Amino acid sequence: MSVADEFGGAASARAPDSPNPWLIAVVVSVATFMEVLDTTIANVALPYIAGGMAVSPDEAAWVVTTYLVSNAVVLTASSHLAKALGRKRFFLICLALFTASSILCGFAWDIRSLLFFRILQGLGGGGMVPVSQSILADAFPPEKRGQGFALFGIAVVVAPVIGPTLGGWLSDNYSWHWCFLINGPIGLLSMAMVALVLREPDNRPSAPPFDLVGFLLVSTFLGSLEVVLDRGQREDWFGSNFIVGFAILSAAAFAIMIPWEATRENPVVDIRMIATRQFGACFAVMMALGAVLIATTQILPQLLQLSFGYTATLAGLVLSPGGVVTMAMMIVVGRLSSLVQPKYLIMAGAAIVALSIYNLTSLYGDVDFWYFARTRIYIGIGLPLIFIPITTASYQGLPPKKTDQASALINVARNVGGSIGVSLAQNVLAHREQFHLSRLAENTIPSDIQFQEALRRATEHFLTLGGTASEARRQAIIWIGRQMQTQASHLAYIDVFYALTLIAAAIIPFAWFLRRVRLGASNAAPAH
C-alpha cells in the first residue's frame, strides 16, 4: 500500500469542501523548492564561509556533508513519523525546524555552531520531500497525479539551477549569511500556507512499532563514517586515536545493524530489499550518481574561485547552463523511458557523464568560462538519462507496501553517496596537492639549469619594476614558489576529476545487472 493509499486513498474520496488540489500542489512545491535550493545555494559560498570563519576549504565543505548525512538519517524515519504524528503536523514541524535552523545558520558565530545548525536544517529538510510526495498523491485523483507531480518536478529541477547563481550573487553583493537567511521569510510564508490549506485525512492509519534500535544504529553508522571521511586527512587517518575510535564505532554499528534490520518486521532500512539484485543495483547506481552530482557541484565552484579568481556569481553562472539543459532533458528522457529499457538509458547516461568529467582532466591555467560551462552542459545531458530510469527500475518487482521504503532508501542512497563523494574529492585534493608539490620541489634545486634560467628571467622582470637586485631576487623566488603551488593545485584537481570519472564509469556495470521492466507502467513518486 502506498503512502497516499494509507492516508486516505485517491483524491476522489475527499470531502466536497476539500481545498483545490492545485493550491495544495503550489503550497508543497514552494516548501520543497526551498529545501532543494538549499542543497546547492551554499556551494559557491564555501570560499566566503572559509574566509569568514578562518577555516580551510575542506573544513568549509563539511557544511555540505553534514547537511546531507542528517538529511539521509531522518529520511529512514520519515514514513513512520508522518503516520505517528499526522502528515500535516509532521510537515509543519519539519518546515519550522528547517526555517529556524536556516536563520540560526545565518547567525552562526563559528564553524562548529554552523555545522550544528546545518545538522538541524538537514533533519528538518529530510522529512519534507517524501511527505510532500505523499500529500500530492492524495490530493489528486489517479488520472491527474502526473500533472501534480509535474509541478512538483519543476520545483525540484529549477531549484538546483537557481541555487548556485543566487548563492553567488548574495555572497558577492551582501554576505554568505544571506544564503541561509533568505529561507526565513519564505519558510514563514510556507508555514502559514500549509497551516491554512492542508488538512489531515479522516482515516489516518495507525503507525507500526518504530524500530528505534535500527534508527540509532543507522545514525551511528552514517554519522561516525562521515566523521572519519571528513576528519581523516586532517587527523592523519589511522595514526590518530580519534579517527580509529570513530572507525571502530562505525564498523561496529554497521556489523550490528545488518542482522538486526534483516530480522525486523518493520525495519527503518530494509536490508533484505537492498540485498536483492534489482533494488541493490539501483541503490548502488544512485549512490554513485549522488557522489558525482554533488561532488562536481561542490568542487567546480571551489576550483573556479580559488584557482581561477572567479567571483561567486560567475562561478554560479558556470553551473547554470547545465541545469537548464537538465530541465530540458527531463522532458526528453520522460518520453524515452516509455520506449527504452532503463538499463540502456542508464548506461548511456553514465558514459556521457564519465566522458564529460574526463574532459576536465585536460585542465590548464588558461581555460575560459565556456570550457567549464560546456562540461556542465554535457553532464546535464547525461544525468537525467540515469536519474529518471533508475527511479523506474527501483520499483520493479516490489509490492505496493514497499514503495515508501524504496523511495526513502533511494533518497538515502543519493544523499549518502553525495556526502561520501564530497569527502572523497576533498581528501584526494588535499593528498594529491601535497604529493605534486613534493614532486615539483624535488626538481626545483639551485643547481638545476632550468631553475637557474627561470630565476634569472624572473629576477630581470622584477628589476624592471624597480628596487634592488637582492629584492628582485627575493620576489622572483616567491613568484616561483607560487607558480609551483598553482601547478600542484591544478594537478590535484585533475586527479579529483579522474576519481570522479571512475565513479561515473562504475555505474555502467551495475546498470547491466538490472532486469528488464514493463515499459509504460506507472510508478511511485520519484525521488528528488
Secondary structure in CASP SS format (residue, H / E / C, confidence):
PFRMAT SS
TARGET T0000
AUTHOR 0000-0000-0000
METHOD secondary structure of the structure
MODEL  1
M C 1.00
S C 1.00
V H 1.00
A H 1.00
D H 1.00
E H 1.00
F C 1.00
G C 1.00
G C 1.00
A C 1.00
A H 1.00
S H 1.00
A H 1.00
R C 1.00
A C 1.00
P C 1.00
D C 1.00
S C 1.00
P C 1.00
N C 1.00
P H 1.00
W H 1.00
L H 1.00
I H 1.00
A H 1.00
V H 1.00
V H 1.00
V H 1.00
S H 1.00
V H 1.00
A H 1.00
T H 1.00
F H 1.00
M H 1.00
E H 1.00
V H 1.00
L H 1.00
D C 1.00
T C 1.00
T C 1.00
I C 1.00
A C 1.00
N H 1.00
V H 1.00
A H 1.00
L H 1.00
P H 1.00
Y H 1.00
I H 1.00
A H 1.00
G H 1.00
G H 1.00
M C 1.00
A C 1.00
V C 1.00
S C 1.00
P H 1.00
D H 1.00
E H 1.00
A H 1.00
A C 1.00
W H 1.00
V H 1.00
V H 1.00
T H 1.00
T H 1.00
Y H 1.00
L H 1.00
V H 1.00
S H 1.00
N H 1.00
A H 1.00
V H 1.00
V H 1.00
L H 1.00
T H 1.00
A H 1.00
S H 1.00
S H 1.00
H H 1.00
L H 1.00
A H 1.00
K H 1.00
A H 1.00
L H 1.00
G C 1.00
R H 1.00
K H 1.00
R H 1.00
F H 1.00
F H 1.00
L H 1.00
I H 1.00
C H 1.00
L H 1.00
A H 1.00
L H 1.00
F H 1.00
T H 1.00
A H 1.00
S H 1.00
S H 1.00
I H 1.00
L H 1.00
C H 1.00
G H 1.00
F C 1.00
A C 1.00
W C 1.00
D C 1.00
I H 1.00
R H 1.00
S H 1.00
L H 1.00
L H 1.00
F H 1.00
F H 1.00
R H 1.00
I H 1.00
L H 1.00
Q H 1.00
G H 1.00
L H 1.00
G H 1.00
G H 1.00
G H 1.00
G H 1.00
M H 1.00
V H 1.00
P H 1.00
V H 1.00
S H 1.00
Q H 1.00
S H 1.00
I H 1.00
L H 1.00
A H 1.00
D H 1.00
A H 1.00
F C 1.00
P C 1.00
P H 1.00
E H 1.00
K H 1.00
R H 1.00
G H 1.00
Q H 1.00
G H 1.00
F H 1.00
A H 1.00
L H 1.00
F H 1.00
G H 1.00
I H 1.00
A H 1.00
V H 1.00
V H 1.00
V H 1.00
A H 1.00
P H 1.00
V H 1.00
I H 1.00
G H 1.00
P H 1.00
T H 1.00
L H 1.00
G H 1.00
G H 1.00
W H 1.00
L H 1.00
S H 1.00
D H 1.00
N H 1.00
Y C 1.00
S C 1.00
W C 1.00
H C 1.00
W H 1.00
C H 1.00
F H 1.00
L H 1.00
I C 1.00
N H 1.00
G H 1.00
P H 1.00
I H 1.00
G H 1.00
L H 1.00
L H 1.00
S H 1.00
M H 1.00
A H 1.00
M H 1.00
V H 1.00
A H 1.00
L H 1.00
V H 1.00
L C 1.00
R C 1.00
E C 1.00
P C 1.00
D C 1.00
N C 1.00
R C 1.00
P C 1.00
S C 1.00
A C 1.00
P C 1.00
P C 1.00
F C 1.00
D C 1.00
L H 1.00
V H 1.00
G H 1.00
F H 1.00
L H 1.00
L H 1.00
V H 1.00
S H 1.00
T H 1.00
F H 1.00
L H 1.00
G H 1.00
S H 1.00
L H 1.00
E H 1.00
V H 1.00
V H 1.00
L H 1.00
D H 1.00
R H 1.00
G C 1.00
Q C 1.00
R C 1.00
E C 1.00
D C 1.00
W H 1.00
F H 1.00
G H 1.00
S C 1.00
N H 1.00
F H 1.00
I H 1.00
V H 1.00
G H 1.00
F H 1.00
A H 1.00
I H 1.00
L H 1.00
S H 1.00
A H 1.00
A H 1.00
A H 1.00
F H 1.00
A H 1.00
I H 1.00
M H 1.00
I H 1.00
P H 1.00
W H 1.00
E H 1.00
A H 1.00
T C 1.00
R C 1.00
E C 1.00
N C 1.00
P C 1.00
V C 1.00
V C 1.00
D C 1.00
I H 1.00
R H 1.00
M H 1.00
I H 1.00
A C 1.00
T C 1.00
R H 1.00
Q H 1.00
F H 1.00
G H 1.00
A H 1.00
C H 1.00
F H 1.00
A H 1.00
V H 1.00
M H 1.00
M H 1.00
A H 1.00
L H 1.00
G H 1.00
A H 1.00
V H 1.00
L H 1.00
I H 1.00
A H 1.00
T H 1.00
T H 1.00
Q H 1.00
I H 1.00
L H 1.00
P H 1.00
Q H 1.00
L H 1.00
L H 1.00
Q H 1.00
L H 1.00
S H 1.00
F C 1.00
G C 1.00
Y C 1.00
T C 1.00
A H 1.00
T H 1.00
L H 1.00
A H 1.00
G H 1.00
L H 1.00
V H 1.00
L H 1.00
S H 1.00
P H 1.00
G H 1.00
G H 1.00
V H 1.00
V H 1.00
T H 1.00
M H 1.00
A H 1.00
M H 1.00
M H 1.00
I H 1.00
V H 1.00
V H 1.00
G H 1.00
R H 1.00
L H 1.00
S C 1.00
S C 1.00
L C 1.00
V C 1.00
Q C 1.00
P H 1.00
K H 1.00
Y H 1.00
L H 1.00
I H 1.00
M H 1.00
A H 1.00
G H 1.00
A H 1.00
A H 1.00
I H 1.00
V H 1.00
A H 1.00
L H 1.00
S H 1.00
I H 1.00
Y H 1.00
N H 1.00
L H 1.00
T H 1.00
S H 1.00
L C 1.00
Y C 1.00
G C 1.00
D C 1.00
V C 1.00
D C 1.00
F H 1.00
W H 1.00
Y H 1.00
F H 1.00
A H 1.00
R H 1.00
T H 1.00
R H 1.00
I H 1.00
Y H 1.00
I H 1.00
G H 1.00
I H 1.00
G H 1.00
L H 1.00
P H 1.00
L H 1.00
I H 1.00
F H 1.00
I H 1.00
P H 1.00
I H 1.00
T H 1.00
T H 1.00
A H 1.00
S H 1.00
Y C 1.00
Q C 1.00
G C 1.00
L C 1.00
P C 1.00
P H 1.00
K H 1.00
K H 1.00
T H 1.00
D H 1.00
Q H 1.00
A H 1.00
S H 1.00
A H 1.00
L H 1.00
I H 1.00
N H 1.00
V H 1.00
A H 1.00
R H 1.00
N H 1.00
V H 1.00
G H 1.00
G H 1.00
S H 1.00
I H 1.00
G H 1.00
V H 1.00
S H 1.00
L H 1.00
A H 1.00
Q H 1.00
N H 1.00
V H 1.00
L H 1.00
A H 1.00
H H 1.00
R H 1.00
E H 1.00
Q H 1.00
F H 1.00
H H 1.00
L H 1.00
S H 1.00
R H 1.00
L H 1.00
A H 1.00
E H 1.00
N C 1.00
T C 1.00
I C 1.00
P C 1.00
S C 1.00
D C 1.00
I H 1.00
Q H 1.00
F H 1.00
Q H 1.00
E H 1.00
A H 1.00
L H 1.00
R H 1.00
R H 1.00
A H 1.00
T H 1.00
E H 1.00
H H 1.00
F H 1.00
L H 1.00
T H 1.00
L C 1.00
G C 1.00
G C 1.00
T C 1.00
A H 1.00
S H 1.00
E H 1.00
A H 1.00
R H 1.00
R H 1.00
Q H 1.00
A H 1.00
I H 1.00
I H 1.00
W H 1.00
I H 1.00
G H 1.00
R H 1.00
Q H 1.00
M H 1.00
Q H 1.00
T H 1.00
Q H 1.00
A H 1.00
S H 1.00
H H 1.00
L H 1.00
A H 1.00
Y H 1.00
I H 1.00
D H 1.00
V H 1.00
F H 1.00
Y H 1.00
A H 1.00
L H 1.00
T H 1.00
L H 1.00
I H 1.00
A H 1.00
A H 1.00
A H 1.00
I H 1.00
I H 1.00
P H 1.00
F H 1.00
A H 1.00
W H 1.00
F C 1.00
L C 1.00
R C 1.00
R C 1.00
V C 1.00
R C 1.00
L C 1.00
G C 1.00
A C 1.00
S C 1.00
N C 1.00
A C 1.00
A C 1.00
P C 1.00
A C 1.00
H C 1.00
END
